[in-house]
Amino acid sequence: MLQLALLPLQAGGEAANVDSTAVLVGMIIGLIIGGLIAAGAGYWVYKDASKRENNELLWGIGVAATLFLVFPIGILVLVAYVIVRGDETGTEPMQEGGAAGGDW
């Protein structure tokens, strides 16, 4: 039983042939794509929060930073913003019933 634990994970026990330059290029491309996604989501949250008269700078930077630095938590922050943001924007006209929007 002890012999099974001592077996190498890779057949033959040799080092994997991975080009370090390819790994570096992949990491840089991943960081660029992650930064673009975070910036886009942060910009969308900033514009949406400014329409709804929320603290747009805090929400925009918070969502973008958490998406870029800690991706899973950033998704939760984005979902939290969508839940907390409210349904009414400052530019929507109010109807006589008191509710924004209308019935179909």
C-alpha positions as CSV (number, residue, x, y, z in Angstrom):
1,M,0.0,0.0,0.0
2,L,2.9,2.4,0.8
3,Q,4.3,1.7,-2.6
4,L,1.3,3.2,-4.3
5,A,1.7,6.5,-2.5
6,L,5.3,6.7,-3.6
7,L,4.6,6.4,-7.4
8,P,5.3,9.5,-9.4
9,L,2.2,11.4,-10.7
10,Q,3.7,11.5,-14.2
11,A,4.6,8.3,-16.1
12,G,8.4,7.9,-16.1
13,G,8.9,10.6,-13.5
14,E,10.4,13.1,-16.0
15,A,9.7,16.8,-16.0
16,A,7.0,18.1,-18.2
17,N,8.1,19.8,-21.4
18,V,6.4,23.2,-21.0
19,D,7.8,26.3,-22.7
20,S,8.0,29.0,-20.0
21,T,7.6,31.7,-22.7
22,A,4.3,30.2,-23.8
23,V,3.1,30.2,-20.2
24,L,4.2,33.8,-19.7
25,V,2.4,34.9,-22.9
26,G,-0.7,33.0,-21.8
27,M,-0.6,34.7,-18.4
28,I,-0.3,38.2,-20.0
29,I,-3.1,37.5,-22.4
30,G,-5.3,36.3,-19.5
31,L,-4.5,39.4,-17.4
32,I,-5.4,41.6,-20.4
33,I,-8.7,39.8,-21.0
34,G,-9.5,39.9,-17.3
35,G,-8.7,43.6,-17.1
36,L,-10.9,44.3,-20.0
37,I,-13.8,42.4,-18.6
38,A,-13.4,44.1,-15.2
39,A,-13.2,47.5,-16.8
40,G,-16.3,46.9,-18.9
41,A,-18.3,45.7,-16.0
42,G,-17.1,48.6,-13.8
43,Y,-18.0,51.1,-16.5
44,W,-21.5,49.6,-16.9
45,V,-22.1,49.6,-13.2
46,Y,-20.8,53.3,-13.0
47,K,-23.2,54.4,-15.8
48,D,-26.1,52.5,-14.3
49,A,-25.5,53.7,-10.8
50,S,-25.2,57.3,-12.0
51,K,-28.7,57.0,-13.7
52,R,-30.1,55.6,-10.4
53,E,-28.4,58.3,-8.3
54,N,-26.4,55.8,-6.3
55,N,-22.8,56.2,-5.3
56,E,-21.6,55.5,-8.8
57,L,-17.8,55.9,-8.2
58,L,-17.8,53.5,-5.2
59,W,-19.9,50.8,-7.0
60,G,-17.9,51.1,-10.3
61,I,-14.5,50.8,-8.7
62,G,-15.6,48.2,-6.2
63,V,-17.1,45.9,-8.9
64,A,-14.2,46.3,-11.2
65,A,-11.6,45.7,-8.5
66,T,-13.2,42.6,-7.1
67,L,-13.8,41.2,-10.6
68,F,-10.1,41.7,-11.4
69,L,-8.5,40.7,-8.1
70,V,-10.9,38.0,-6.8
71,F,-13.1,36.8,-9.7
72,P,-15.6,34.6,-7.8
73,I,-16.3,37.3,-5.2
74,G,-16.5,39.9,-8.0
75,I,-19.4,38.0,-9.6
76,L,-21.1,38.0,-6.2
77,V,-20.6,41.8,-5.9
78,L,-22.0,42.3,-9.4
79,V,-25.1,40.2,-8.5
80,A,-25.4,42.2,-5.2
81,Y,-25.3,45.5,-7.1
82,V,-28.1,44.3,-9.5
83,I,-30.2,43.3,-6.5
84,V,-29.6,46.4,-4.4
85,R,-29.6,49.0,-7.1
86,G,-33.4,49.6,-7.2
87,D,-35.8,49.5,-10.0
88,E,-36.3,53.2,-10.6
89,T,-33.9,55.6,-12.4
90,G,-33.8,59.3,-11.9
91,T,-34.7,60.0,-15.6
92,E,-37.8,57.8,-15.7
93,P,-41.1,59.8,-15.5
94,M,-43.5,59.0,-12.7
95,Q,-47.0,58.1,-13.7
96,E,-50.1,59.1,-11.8
97,G,-50.3,55.7,-10.1
98,G,-46.9,56.4,-8.5
99,A,-45.0,53.7,-10.2
100,A,-42.4,54.1,-12.9
101,G,-43.0,52.3,-16.1
102,G,-46.4,51.1,-17.1
103,D,-48.7,48.1,-17.4
104,W,-48.9,46.3,-20.7
